[in-house]
Amino acid sequence: MVMSEIDPEFVKASVKLCKGLKGPERTDFIEDALVDYKWTAYVKSPREVQRHFRDVFTKLVKNFGH
C-alpha cells in the first residue's frame, strides 16, 4: 500500500476512537499503533507510509499519556 498523501482525517479518527476506550483497551490500542509503526519500518515501507503511522502513534501518545 503506497499512500500518495497522508490523510489527516485518519489520524483524527484514531484519536476519536481511542478517546472512547477505557483503560486497558486504550493502552492496547496505543500499543497496536506502535506495533504498526515498527512493522512499517521493519519491512522498509516507503517513508511516507512510515511517517503516517508514526504520526498516528505520536498523536495518540500526546493526547492520552505516555
C-alpha positions in Angstrom: 0.0 0.0 0.0 1.5 3.3 -1.1 0.0 6.5 0.1 0.4 9.5 -2.2 -0.6 11.8 0.6 -1.2 11.4 4.3 -4.9 11.7 5.3 -5.1 13.8 8.4 -8.7 12.5 8.9 -7.3 9.1 9.6 -5.3 10.5 12.5 -8.3 12.4 13.8 -10.4 9.3 13.6 -7.8 7.2 15.5 -7.8 9.8 18.3 -11.6 9.9 18.4 -11.8 6.1 18.6 -9.2 6.0 21.3 -11.0 8.7 23.3 -14.0 6.4 23.6 -12.0 3.5 25.0 -11.4 2.8 28.7 -8.1 1.9 30.5 -6.6 -1.3 29.2 -8.4 -1.1 25.8 -6.9 2.4 25.3 -3.4 1.1 26.2 -3.8 -1.9 23.8 -4.9 0.5 21.0 -1.9 2.7 21.5 0.5 -0.3 21.7 -1.1 -1.6 18.5 -0.3 1.7 16.8 3.3 1.4 17.9 3.5 -2.2 16.6 2.0 -1.0 13.2 4.7 1.8 13.0 7.5 -0.6 13.9 6.3 -3.1 11.3 6.3 -0.4 8.5 9.9 0.3 9.5 10.9 -3.4 9.6 9.5 -4.1 6.1 11.0 -0.9 4.8 7.8 0.7 3.7 8.0 4.0 1.8 9.0 6.9 4.0 5.5 8.5 3.6 3.8 5.4 5.0 6.2 5.2 7.9 5.6 8.8 8.7 1.9 8.3 8.6 2.0 5.5 11.1 4.4 7.4 13.3 2.1 10.5 13.2 -0.8 8.3 14.4 1.2 6.9 17.3 2.7 10.2 18.4 -0.7 11.9 18.3 -2.2 9.2 20.5 0.7 9.4 23.0 0.4 13.2 23.1 -3.3 13.0 23.8 -3.6 10.1 26.1 -0.3 9.8 28.0 3.0 8.1 27.7 
